[in-house]
Amino acid sequence: MYGLEVIAHVARAPQGQPLTLKRISDLLGRTVSYTENLVKALKTGGLLERQPGAGRGYRLSRPVASLCAWEVIQCFESFDEGLRDPPDSSESRCVAALDLEALVKSRVFLQSYNLGYLARDVD
């Protein structure tokens, strides 16, 4: 959730101005160290980029309307659909099949959840 909040704050920055790590941490109400880990994951995931020079900070690597919630979540979670060892019992296989189905449905939903609304002012 905090990863989504980081994206939201950066997307709402006035006129696309980059936000410093300190400013993002203040907006989140988290420590700079904690925020740095969030930003690092989002940067590694290709969603944020560091703005060099005067006014340094972080900005989105592409327009927020082209991002989906799934992309943000993937920066923090590992999803290994179908890569697990098959369960031993038939009950365990049924539970594993339900778990996989839920994961796939969640993924489809999150991929369709466009983050373009984050750029709007929210009261």
MMTF fields as JSON, N, C-alpha, C and O atoms, coordinates in Angstrom:
{
  "mmtfVersion": "1.0.0",
  "mmtfProducer": "UNKNOWN",
  "numBonds": 491,
  "numAtoms": 492,
  "numGroups": 123,
  "numChains": 1,
  "numModels": 1,
  "chainsPerModel": [1],
  "groupsPerChain": [123],
  "chainIdList": ["A"],
  "bondAtomList": [4, 2, 8, 6, 12, 10, 16, 14, 20, 18, 24, 22, 28, 26, 32, 30, 36, 34, 40, 38, 44, 42, 48, 46, 52, 50, 56, 54, 60, 58, 64, 62, 68, 66, 72, 70, 76, 74, 80, 78, 84, 82, 88, 86, 92, 90, 96, 94, 100, 98, 104, 102, 108, 106, 112, 110, 116, 114, 120, 118, 124, 122, 128, 126, 132, 130, 136, 134, 140, 138, 144, 142, 148, 146, 152, 150, 156, 154, 160, 158, 164, 162, 168, 166, 172, 170, 176, 174, 180, 178, 184, 182, 188, 186, 192, 190, 196, 194, 200, 198, 204, 202, 208, 206, 212, 210, 216, 214, 220, 218, 224, 222, 228, 226, 232, 230, 236, 234, 240, 238, 244, 242, 248, 246, 252, 250, 256, 254, 260, 258, 264, 262, 268, 266, 272, 270, 276, 274, 280, 278, 284, 282, 288, 286, 292, 290, 296, 294, 300, 298, 304, 302, 308, 306, 312, 310, 316, 314, 320, 318, 324, 322, 328, 326, 332, 330, 336, 334, 340, 338, 344, 342, 348, 346, 352, 350, 356, 354, 360, 358, 364, 362, 368, 366, 372, 370, 376, 374, 380, 378, 384, 382, 388, 386, 392, 390, 396, 394, 400, 398, 404, 402, 408, 406, 412, 410, 416, 414, 420, 418, 424, 422, 428, 426, 432, 430, 436, 434, 440, 438, 444, 442, 448, 446, 452, 450, 456, 454, 460, 458, 464, 462, 468, 466, 472, 470, 476, 474, 480, 478, 484, 482, 488, 486],
  "bondOrderList": [1, 1, 1, 1, 1, 1, 1, 1, 1, 1, 1, 1, 1, 1, 1, 1, 1, 1, 1, 1, 1, 1, 1, 1, 1, 1, 1, 1, 1, 1, 1, 1, 1, 1, 1, 1, 1, 1, 1, 1, 1, 1, 1, 1, 1, 1, 1, 1, 1, 1, 1, 1, 1, 1, 1, 1, 1, 1, 1, 1, 1, 1, 1, 1, 1, 1, 1, 1, 1, 1, 1, 1, 1, 1, 1, 1, 1, 1, 1, 1, 1, 1, 1, 1, 1, 1, 1, 1, 1, 1, 1, 1, 1, 1, 1, 1, 1, 1, 1, 1, 1, 1, 1, 1, 1, 1, 1, 1, 1, 1, 1, 1, 1, 1, 1, 1, 1, 1, 1, 1, 1, 1],
  "groupList": [{"groupName": "MET", "atomNameList": ["N", "CA", "C", "O"], "elementList": ["N", "C", "C", "O"], "formalChargeList": [0, 0, 0, 0], "bondAtomList": [1, 0, 2, 1, 3, 2], "bondOrderList": [1, 1, 2], "singleLetterCode": "M", "chemCompType": "L-PEPTIDE LINKING"}, {"groupName": "TYR", "atomNameList": ["N", "CA", "C", "O"], "elementList": ["N", "C", "C", "O"], "formalChargeList": [0, 0, 0, 0], "bondAtomList": [1, 0, 2, 1, 3, 2], "bondOrderList": [1, 1, 2], "singleLetterCode": "Y", "chemCompType": "L-PEPTIDE LINKING"}, {"groupName": "GLY", "atomNameList": ["N", "CA", "C", "O"], "elementList": ["N", "C", "C", "O"], "formalChargeList": [0, 0, 0, 0], "bondAtomList": [1, 0, 2, 1, 3, 2], "bondOrderList": [1, 1, 2], "singleLetterCode": "G", "chemCompType": "PEPTIDE LINKING"}, {"groupName": "LEU", "atomNameList": ["N", "CA", "C", "O"], "elementList": ["N", "C", "C", "O"], "formalChargeList": [0, 0, 0, 0], "bondAtomList": [1, 0, 2, 1, 3, 2], "bondOrderList": [1, 1, 2], "singleLetterCode": "L", "chemCompType": "L-PEPTIDE LINKING"}, {"groupName": "GLU", "atomNameList": ["N", "CA", "C", "O"], "elementList": ["N", "C", "C", "O"], "formalChargeList": [0, 0, 0, 0], "bondAtomList": [1, 0, 2, 1, 3, 2], "bondOrderList": [1, 1, 2], "singleLetterCode": "E", "chemCompType": "L-PEPTIDE LINKING"}, {"groupName": "VAL", "atomNameList": ["N", "CA", "C", "O"], "elementList": ["N", "C", "C", "O"], "formalChargeList": [0, 0, 0, 0], "bondAtomList": [1, 0, 2, 1, 3, 2], "bondOrderList": [1, 1, 2], "singleLetterCode": "V", "chemCompType": "L-PEPTIDE LINKING"}, {"groupName": "ILE", "atomNameList": ["N", "CA", "C", "O"], "elementList": ["N", "C", "C", "O"], "formalChargeList": [0, 0, 0, 0], "bondAtomList": [1, 0, 2, 1, 3, 2], "bondOrderList": [1, 1, 2], "singleLetterCode": "I", "chemCompType": "L-PEPTIDE LINKING"}, {"groupName": "ALA", "atomNameList": ["N", "CA", "C", "O"], "elementList": ["N", "C", "C", "O"], "formalChargeList": [0, 0, 0, 0], "bondAtomList": [1, 0, 2, 1, 3, 2], "bondOrderList": [1, 1, 2], "singleLetterCode": "A", "chemCompType": "L-PEPTIDE LINKING"}, {"groupName": "HIS", "atomNameList": ["N", "CA", "C", "O"], "elementList": ["N", "C", "C", "O"], "formalChargeList": [0, 0, 0, 0], "bondAtomList": [1, 0, 2, 1, 3, 2], "bondOrderList": [1, 1, 2], "singleLetterCode": "H", "chemCompType": "L-PEPTIDE LINKING"}, {"groupName": "ARG", "atomNameList": ["N", "CA", "C", "O"], "elementList": ["N", "C", "C", "O"], "formalChargeList": [0, 0, 0, 0], "bondAtomList": [1, 0, 2, 1, 3, 2], "bondOrderList": [1, 1, 2], "singleLetterCode": "R", "chemCompType": "L-PEPTIDE LINKING"}, {"groupName": "PRO", "atomNameList": ["N", "CA", "C", "O"], "elementList": ["N", "C", "C", "O"], "formalChargeList": [0, 0, 0, 0], "bondAtomList": [1, 0, 2, 1, 3, 2], "bondOrderList": [1, 1, 2], "singleLetterCode": "P", "chemCompType": "L-PEPTIDE LINKING"}, {"groupName": "GLN", "atomNameList": ["N", "CA", "C", "O"], "elementList": ["N", "C", "C", "O"], "formalChargeList": [0, 0, 0, 0], "bondAtomList": [1, 0, 2, 1, 3, 2], "bondOrderList": [1, 1, 2], "singleLetterCode": "Q", "chemCompType": "L-PEPTIDE LINKING"}, {"groupName": "THR", "atomNameList": ["N", "CA", "C", "O"], "elementList": ["N", "C", "C", "O"], "formalChargeList": [0, 0, 0, 0], "bondAtomList": [1, 0, 2, 1, 3, 2], "bondOrderList": [1, 1, 2], "singleLetterCode": "T", "chemCompType": "L-PEPTIDE LINKING"}, {"groupName": "LYS", "atomNameList": ["N", "CA", "C", "O"], "elementList": ["N", "C", "C", "O"], "formalChargeList": [0, 0, 0, 0], "bondAtomList": [1, 0, 2, 1, 3, 2], "bondOrderList": [1, 1, 2], "singleLetterCode": "K", "chemCompType": "L-PEPTIDE LINKING"}, {"groupName": "SER", "atomNameList": ["N", "CA", "C", "O"], "elementList": ["N", "C", "C", "O"], "formalChargeList": [0, 0, 0, 0], "bondAtomList": [1, 0, 2, 1, 3, 2], "bondOrderList": [1, 1, 2], "singleLetterCode": "S", "chemCompType": "L-PEPTIDE LINKING"}, {"groupName": "ASP", "atomNameList": ["N", "CA", "C", "O"], "elementList": ["N", "C", "C", "O"], "formalChargeList": [0, 0, 0, 0], "bondAtomList": [1, 0, 2, 1, 3, 2], "bondOrderList": [1, 1, 2], "singleLetterCode": "D", "chemCompType": "L-PEPTIDE LINKING"}, {"groupName": "ASN", "atomNameList": ["N", "CA", "C", "O"], "elementList": ["N", "C", "C", "O"], "formalChargeList": [0, 0, 0, 0], "bondAtomList": [1, 0, 2, 1, 3, 2], "bondOrderList": [1, 1, 2], "singleLetterCode": "N", "chemCompType": "L-PEPTIDE LINKING"}, {"groupName": "CYS", "atomNameList": ["N", "CA", "C", "O"], "elementList": ["N", "C", "C", "O"], "formalChargeList": [0, 0, 0, 0], "bondAtomList": [1, 0, 2, 1, 3, 2], "bondOrderList": [1, 1, 2], "singleLetterCode": "C", "chemCompType": "L-PEPTIDE LINKING"}, {"groupName": "TRP", "atomNameList": ["N", "CA", "C", "O"], "elementList": ["N", "C", "C", "O"], "formalChargeList": [0, 0, 0, 0], "bondAtomList": [1, 0, 2, 1, 3, 2], "bondOrderList": [1, 1, 2], "singleLetterCode": "W", "chemCompType": "L-PEPTIDE LINKING"}, {"groupName": "PHE", "atomNameList": ["N", "CA", "C", "O"], "elementList": ["N", "C", "C", "O"], "formalChargeList": [0, 0, 0, 0], "bondAtomList": [1, 0, 2, 1, 3, 2], "bondOrderList": [1, 1, 2], "singleLetterCode": "F", "chemCompType": "L-PEPTIDE LINKING"}],
  "groupTypeList": [0, 1, 2, 3, 4, 5, 6, 7, 8, 5, 7, 9, 7, 10, 11, 2, 11, 10, 3, 12, 3, 13, 9, 6, 14, 15, 3, 3, 2, 9, 12, 5, 14, 1, 12, 4, 16, 3, 5, 13, 7, 3, 13, 12, 2, 2, 3, 3, 4, 9, 11, 10, 2, 7, 2, 9, 2, 1, 9, 3, 14, 9, 10, 5, 7, 14, 3, 17, 7, 18, 4, 5, 6, 11, 17, 19, 4, 14, 19, 15, 4, 2, 3, 9, 15, 10, 10, 15, 14, 14, 4, 14, 9, 17, 5, 7, 7, 3, 15, 3, 4, 7, 3, 5, 13, 14, 9, 5, 19, 3, 11, 14, 1, 16, 3, 2, 1, 3, 7, 9, 15, 5, 15],
  "groupIdList": [1, 2, 3, 4, 5, 6, 7, 8, 9, 10, 11, 12, 13, 14, 15, 16, 17, 18, 19, 20, 21, 22, 23, 24, 25, 26, 27, 28, 29, 30, 31, 32, 33, 34, 35, 36, 37, 38, 39, 40, 41, 42, 43, 44, 45, 46, 47, 48, 49, 50, 51, 52, 53, 54, 55, 56, 57, 58, 59, 60, 61, 62, 63, 64, 65, 66, 67, 68, 69, 70, 71, 72, 73, 74, 75, 76, 77, 78, 79, 80, 81, 82, 83, 84, 85, 86, 87, 88, 89, 90, 91, 92, 93, 94, 95, 96, 97, 98, 99, 100, 101, 102, 103, 104, 105, 106, 107, 108, 109, 110, 111, 112, 113, 114, 115, 116, 117, 118, 119, 120, 121, 122, 123],
  "secStructList": [7, 2, 2, 2, 2, 2, 2, 2, 2, 2, 2, 6, 1, 4, 4, 4, 7, 7, 5, 7, 2, 2, 2, 2, 2, 2, 2, 2, 6, 1, 7, 2, 2, 2, 2, 2, 2, 2, 2, 2, 2, 2, 2, 2, 6, 6, 1, 3, 3, 3, 3, 7, 1, 6, 6, 7, 3, 3, 3, 3, 1, 1, 7, 4, 4, 4, 7, 5, 2, 2, 2, 2, 2, 2, 6, 6, 7, 7, 7, 7, 6, 6, 7, 1, 7, 7, 7, 1, 1, 2, 2, 2, 2, 2, 2, 2, 2, 2, 2, 2, 2, 2, 2, 2, 2, 2, 2, 2, 2, 2, 2, 2, 7, 5, 7, 4, 4, 4, 4, 1, 7, 7, 7],
  "xCoordList": [0.817, 0.0, 0.859, 0.523, 1.964, 2.81, 3.446, 3.694, 3.709, 4.222, 3.221, 3.598, 1.945, 0.898, 0.812, 0.584, 0.995, 0.971, 2.131, 1.958, 3.31, 4.456, 4.115, 4.321, 3.597, 3.226, 2.194, 2.283, 1.213, 0.179, 0.774, 0.424, 1.664, 2.253, 3.115, 3.07, 3.887, 4.732, 3.857, 4.159, 2.782, 1.872, 1.183, 0.877, 0.934, 0.24, 1.175, 0.711, 2.452, 3.396, 3.027, 2.732, 3.041, 2.656, 3.525, 4.754, 2.869, 3.522, 4.622, 5.629, 4.432, 5.393, 6.742, 7.725, 6.801, 8.057, 8.513, 7.686, 9.811, 10.292, 10.16, 10.286, 9.906, 9.815, 11.061, 11.524, 11.602, 12.763, 12.337, 11.16, 13.298, 13.048, 12.468, 11.551, 12.999, 12.517, 11.062, 10.264, 10.712, 9.331, 8.381, 7.294, 8.785, 7.95, 7.762, 6.652, 8.838, 8.733, 7.821, 7.065, 7.886, 6.991, 5.532, 4.66, 5.271, 3.904, 3.363, 2.175, 4.243, 3.836, 3.726, 3.005, 4.446, 4.511, 5.388, 5.151, 6.409, 7.338, 8.751, 8.995, 9.669, 11.06, 11.662, 11.174, 12.724, 13.425, 13.988, 13.961, 14.493, 15.055, 13.999, 14.259, 12.827, 11.739, 11.327, 11.137, 11.196, 10.789, 11.836, 11.497, 13.091, 14.163, 14.032, 14.28, 13.645, 13.44, 12.271, 12.34, 11.203, 10.054, 10.455, 10.163, 11.126, 11.539, 12.511, 12.433, 13.421, 14.389, 13.664, 14.001, 12.673, 11.912, 11.161, 11.122, 10.569, 9.829, 10.77, 10.423, 11.945, 12.95, 13.468, 13.591, 13.768, 14.219, 13.149, 13.463, 11.884, 10.767, 10.482, 9.596, 11.235, 11.079, 9.938, 9.556, 9.38, 8.253, 8.663, 7.967, 9.791, 10.309, 11.692, 12.411, 12.034, 13.392, 13.871, 13.081, 15.164, 15.769, 16.055, 16.647, 15.627, 15.856, 17.198, 17.337, 18.181, 19.479, 19.467, 18.535, 20.5, 20.684, 19.843, 19.369, 19.669, 18.891, 17.465, 16.899, 16.899, 15.557, 15.511, 14.503, 16.636, 16.723, 15.573, 15.03, 15.238, 14.175, 13.724, 14.439, 12.541, 12.015, 10.754, 9.931, 10.635, 9.441, 9.064, 9.857, 7.853, 7.41, 8.21, 8.565, 8.49, 9.256, 8.386, 8.901, 7.074, 6.13, 4.824, 4.658, 3.898, 2.652, 1.882, 1.822, 1.301, 0.586, -0.58, -0.93, -1.177, -2.311, -1.901, -2.757, -0.597, -0.137, 0.264, 0.728, 0.088, 0.452, -0.779, -1.883, -0.571, -1.652, -1.157, 0.045, -2.107, -1.774, -0.878, -0.024, -1.067, -0.262, 1.228, 2.053, 1.574, 2.985, 3.612, 4.763, 2.864, 3.376, 3.54, 4.571, 2.546, 2.588, 3.74, 4.382, 4.001, 5.105, 6.456, 7.394, 6.575, 7.834, 8.122, 9.263, 7.085, 7.227, 6.898, 7.288, 6.198, 5.749, 6.302, 6.502, 6.542, 6.97, 5.803, 5.254, 5.432, 4.326, 4.872, 5.386, 4.75, 5.289, 4.159, 4.139, 3.223, 2.06, 2.484, 3.243, 1.984, 2.203, 3.613, 3.898, 4.495, 5.873, 6.134, 7.257, 5.121, 5.289, 5.278, 4.759, 5.853, 5.787, 4.339, 3.61, 3.911, 2.521, 2.266, 3.091, 1.126, 0.801, 0.599, 0.33, 0.734, 0.634, -0.807, -1.123, -1.683, -3.045, -3.994, -3.71, -5.12, -6.106, -6.712, -7.02, -6.89, -7.399, -6.417, -6.812, -5.158, -4.136, -4.096, -3.897, -4.283, -4.307, -5.501, -5.388, -6.647, -7.842, -7.612, -7.959, -7.033, -6.734, -5.724, -5.874, -4.701, -3.699, -4.332, -3.978, -5.267, -5.952, -6.789, -6.802, -7.494, -8.276, -7.372, -7.681, -6.259, -5.292, -4.77, -4.676, -4.436, -3.938, -5.014, -4.724, -6.253, -7.346, -7.549, -7.755, -7.492, -7.635, -6.502, -6.727, -5.292, -4.138, -4.299, -4.017, -4.748, -4.939, -6.02, -5.851, -7.125, -8.211, -7.742, -8.08, -6.967, -6.432, -5.523, -5.578, -4.695, -3.769, -4.526, -4.188, -5.542, -6.342, -6.987, -6.981, -7.546, -8.17, -7.152, -7.404, -6.015, -5.005, -4.386, -3.984, -4.306, -3.805, -4.796, -4.397, -6.065, -7.07, -7.296, -8.027, -6.679, -6.876, -5.865, -4.741, -6.279, -5.431, -5.203, -6.129, -3.977, -3.63, -3.761, -3.32, -4.352, -4.509, -5.255, -5.004, -6.165, -6.923, -6.046, -6.453, -4.859, -3.993, -3.509, -3.15, -3.496, -3.014, -4.035, -3.696, -5.265, -6.297, -6.1, -5.559, -6.541, -6.513, -7.534, -8.681, -7.122, -8.002, -8.086, -7.064, -9.303, -9.479, -9.388, -9.514],
  "yCoordList": [-1.2, 0.0, 1.261, 2.246, 1.229, 2.418, 2.673, 3.824, 1.62, 1.798, 2.548, 3.428, 2.195, 2.91, 4.365, 5.262, 4.594, 5.963, 6.786, 7.959, 6.177, 6.894, 7.322, 8.477, 6.393, 6.713, 7.837, 8.747, 7.777, 8.804, 10.177, 11.158, 10.256, 11.544, 12.106, 13.302, 11.248, 11.703, 12.147, 13.14, 11.415, 11.769, 13.099, 13.822, 13.43, 14.675, 15.872, 16.981, 15.673, 16.787, 17.889, 17.612, 19.134, 20.243, 20.306, 20.298, 20.369, 20.516, 19.481, 19.77, 18.286, 17.213, 17.424, 16.792, 18.31, 18.569, 17.308, 16.599, 17.016, 15.851, 16.081, 17.207, 15.003, 15.07, 14.468, 13.41, 15.144, 14.622, 13.448, 13.291, 12.645, 11.516, 12.015, 11.405, 13.108, 13.692, 14.119, 13.874, 14.748, 15.204, 14.004, 14.027, 12.975, 11.774, 11.147, 10.748, 11.056, 10.457, 11.283, 10.724, 12.611, 13.476, 13.243, 13.164, 13.133, 12.907, 11.551, 11.415, 10.555, 9.221, 9.124, 8.276, 9.999, 9.887, 8.727, 8.117, 8.421, 7.321, 7.879, 9.024, 7.071, 7.518, 7.594, 6.965, 8.372, 8.482, 7.118, 6.749, 6.377, 5.059, 4.115, 3.426, 4.077, 3.23, 3.659, 2.827, 4.966, 5.512, 5.221, 4.952, 5.272, 4.976, 3.552, 3.325, 2.604, 1.226, 1.133, 0.404, 1.867, 1.885, 2.455, 1.873, 3.599, 4.277, 3.404, 3.325, 2.753, 1.87, 0.757, 0.469, 0.136, -0.935, -0.405, -1.064, 0.772, 1.358, 1.788, 1.701, 2.245, 2.619, 1.374, 1.369, 0.327, -0.941, -1.509, -2.098, -1.334, -1.811, -0.95, -1.264, 0.139, 0.984, 1.983, 2.553, 2.206, 3.12, 4.532, 5.494, 4.66, 5.977, 6.165, 5.206, 7.425, 7.752, 8.936, 9.775, 8.992, 10.092, 11.234, 11.045, 12.411, 13.627, 14.223, 14.637, 14.277, 14.836, 16.371, 16.999, 16.94, 18.389, 19.137, 18.57, 20.448, 21.299, 20.76, 20.307, 20.813, 20.297, 18.784, 18.174, 18.184, 16.72, 16.102, 16.692, 14.933, 14.199, 13.073, 12.667, 12.576, 11.449, 11.863, 12.631, 11.325, 11.543, 10.214, 9.272, 10.146, 8.932, 8.75, 9.724, 7.513, 7.243, 7.316, 7.389, 7.298, 7.461, 8.005, 8.044, 8.422, 9.007, 8.045, 6.843, 8.589, 7.772, 7.03, 5.934, 7.596, 6.947, 5.663, 4.856, 5.465, 4.232, 3.167, 2.091, 3.46, 2.521, 1.797, 2.341, 0.57, -0.17, -0.607, -0.651, -0.926, -1.319, -2.555, -2.682, -3.462, -4.686, -4.367, -5.023, -3.367, -3.01, -2.562, -2.89, -1.822, -1.358, -2.547, -2.682, -3.389, -4.537, -5.472, -6.03, -5.644, -6.511, -6.015, -6.804, -4.736, -4.201, -4.702, -4.658, -5.177, -5.56, -7.017, -7.538, -7.675, -9.048, -9.954, -9.53, -11.192, -12.197, -13.142, -13.717, -13.297, -14.178, -15.304, -15.084, -16.513, -17.678, -18.63, -19.79, -18.119, -18.897, -20.242, -20.305, -21.303, -22.628, -23.175, -24.241, -22.486, -22.948, -23.746, -24.192, -23.925, -24.651, -26.151, -26.61, -26.903, -28.365, -28.8, -28.221, -29.809, -30.264, -30.834, -31.585, -30.482, -31.003, -32.519, -33.094, -33.15, -34.602, -35.102, -36.023, -34.509, -35.025, -34.36, -33.282, -35.017, -34.445, -33.174, -32.239, -33.127, -31.917, -30.767, -29.642, -31.06, -30.023, -29.538, -28.348, -30.437, -30.041, -29.135, -28.171, -29.448, -28.606, -27.21, -26.21, -27.149, -25.853, -25.084, -23.878, -25.766, -25.115, -24.591, -23.51, -25.35, -24.902, -23.664, -22.736, -23.636, -22.449, -21.248, -20.13, -21.493, -20.43, -19.838, -18.619, -20.698, -20.248, -19.464, -18.434, -19.952, -19.25, -17.857, -16.89, -17.757, -16.458, -15.521, -14.334, -16.05, -15.249, -14.725, -13.558, -15.583, -15.177, -14.105, -13.121, -14.286, -13.288, -11.964, -10.896, -12.031, -10.807, -10.081, -8.859, -10.853, -10.266, -9.574, -8.454, -10.235, -9.654, -8.355, -7.357, -8.366, -7.158, -6.032, -4.904, -6.331, -5.306, -4.787, -3.625, -5.636, -5.18, -4.227, -3.349, -4.394, -3.523, -2.253, -1.362, -2.164, -1.025, 0.064, 0.071, 0.967, 2.043, 3.073, 3.42, 3.561, 4.521, 5.975, 6.87, 6.225, 7.594, 8.498, 9.703, 7.944, 8.753, 9.356, 10.323, 8.814, 9.303, 10.731, 11.423, 11.168, 12.508, 13.58, 14.761, 13.179, 14.151, 14.583, 13.839, 15.79, 16.275, 15.506, 15.356, 15.022, 14.274, 15.031, 15.398, 15.263, 15.975, 15.048, 15.488],
  "zCoordList": [0.0, 0.0, 0.0, -0.658, 0.737, 0.764, -0.606, -0.967, -1.36, -2.716, -3.588, -4.363, -3.457, -4.184, -3.727, -4.539, -2.43, -1.912, -2.465, -2.797, -2.564, -3.139, -4.573, -4.946, -5.363, -6.747, -6.767, -7.591, -5.864, -5.803, -5.502, -6.157, -4.523, -4.156, -5.289, -5.576, -5.919, -7.02, -8.195, -8.857, -8.45, -9.551, -9.309, -10.258, -8.05, -7.704, -7.548, -7.283, -7.703, -7.543, -8.525, -9.688, -8.067, -8.943, -10.198, -10.123, -11.335, -12.636, -12.857, -13.503, -12.325, -12.542, -11.891, -12.277, -10.902, -10.203, -9.478, -8.905, -9.491, -8.751, -7.242, -6.761, -6.51, -5.059, -4.443, -4.867, -3.442, -2.746, -1.868, -1.544, -1.497, -0.608, 0.716, 1.265, 1.218, 2.475, 2.346, 3.25, 1.243, 1.035, 0.945, 1.523, 0.233, 0.127, 1.5, 1.851, 2.281, 3.619, 4.521, 5.316, 4.404, 5.176, 4.792, 5.657, 3.486, 3.01, 3.468, 3.76, 3.527, 3.967, 5.477, 6.002, 6.177, 7.633, 8.067, 9.11, 7.262, 7.519, 7.587, 7.207, 8.068, 8.143, 6.743, 5.804, 6.625, 5.345, 4.952, 3.778, 5.925, 5.656, 5.08, 4.094, 5.68, 5.198, 3.787, 2.9, 3.603, 2.308, 1.245, 0.092, 1.623, 0.683, 0.122, -1.062, 0.971, 0.508, -0.464, -1.453, -0.186, -1.1, -2.45, -3.494, -2.418, -3.649, -4.439, -5.665, -3.731, -4.401, -5.167, -6.316, -4.527, -5.189, -6.405, -7.445, -6.284, -7.403, -8.529, -9.706, -8.161, -9.16, -9.875, -11.1, -9.123, -9.711, -10.628, -11.663, -10.253, -11.061, -12.284, -13.079, -12.431, -13.607, -13.54, -14.561, -12.339, -12.217, -11.831, -12.155, -11.138, -10.754, -11.361, -11.642, -11.551, -11.983, -11.175, -10.739, -10.984, -10.231, -11.187, -12.249, -10.794, -11.573, -11.143, -9.992, -12.034, -11.658, -11.664, -12.167, -11.105, -11.157, -10.14, -9.155, -10.408, -9.512, -9.418, -10.413, -8.234, -8.037, -8.045, -8.402, -7.638, -7.638, -6.855, -5.921, -7.26, -6.593, -7.494, -8.411, -7.228, -7.991, -8.726, -8.228, -9.929, -10.737, -11.372, -11.384, -11.897, -12.572, -13.851, -14.515, -14.189, -15.402, -16.647, -17.763, -16.464, -17.572, -17.012, -15.793, -17.854, -17.34, -16.431, -16.69, -15.372, -14.395, -15.046, -14.607, -16.064, -16.735, -17.444, -17.805, -17.646, -18.297, -17.278, -17.655, -15.995, -14.933, -14.403, -14.399, -13.959, -13.299, -11.923, -11.659, -11.062, -9.691, -9.665, -8.788, -10.616, -10.67, -10.785, -10.149, -11.591, -11.765, -10.447, -10.16, -9.656, -8.364, -7.422, -6.763, -7.359, -6.454, -6.806, -5.916, -8.091, -8.507, -8.018, -7.905, -7.729, -7.209, -5.795, -5.335, -5.11, -3.707, -3.417, -2.372, -4.311, -4.084, -5.169, -6.307, -4.811, -5.775, -6.016, -5.077, -7.269, -7.622, -8.478, -9.574, -7.954, -8.655, -9.04, -8.629, -9.833, -10.244, -10.827, -11.794, -10.225, -10.761, -10.643, -11.188, -9.954, -9.851, -8.577, -8.342, -7.774, -6.516, -6.78, -7.798, -5.858, -5.941, -5.778, -4.973, -6.527, -6.398, -5.006, -4.483, -4.401, -3.068, -3.114, -4.169, -1.944, -1.852, -1.881, -2.634, -1.075, -0.954, -1.95, -2.471, -2.206, -3.126, -2.537, -3.277, -1.201, -0.554, -0.751, -1.057, -0.574, -0.754, -2.198, -2.443, -3.15, -4.564, -4.85, -5.607, -4.24, -4.416, -3.842, -4.47, -2.659, -2.035, -2.882, -3.075, -3.387, -4.232, -5.513, -5.982, -6.083, -7.304, -7.031, -7.84, -5.891, -5.523, -5.285, -5.698, -4.619, -4.347, -5.659, -5.8, -6.606, -7.896, -8.65, -9.26, -8.608, -9.284, -8.687, -9.42, -7.351, -6.688, -7.087, -7.323, -7.163, -7.56, -8.99, -9.264, -9.885, -11.282, -11.383, -12.104, -10.669, -10.702, -10.104, -10.616, -9.025, -8.428, -9.412, -9.549, -10.086, -11.058, -12.19, -12.571, -12.723, -13.804, -13.333, -14.054, -12.117, -11.581, -11.426, -11.849, -10.828, -10.585, -11.882, -11.952, -12.905, -14.201, -14.864, -15.63, -14.578, -15.176, -14.36, -14.794, -13.187, -12.293, -12.641, -12.139, -13.495, -13.981, -12.887, -12.153, -12.775, -11.715, -12.146, -11.424, -13.296, -13.776, -12.817, -12.787, -12.034, -11.083, -9.997, -9.353, -9.778, -8.706, -8.934, -7.981, -10.165, -10.467, -10.103, -10.025, -9.883, -9.5, -8.068, -7.249, -7.771, -6.389, -5.579, -5.998, -4.427, -3.552, -2.24, -1.66, -1.773, -0.503, 0.674, 1.817]
}
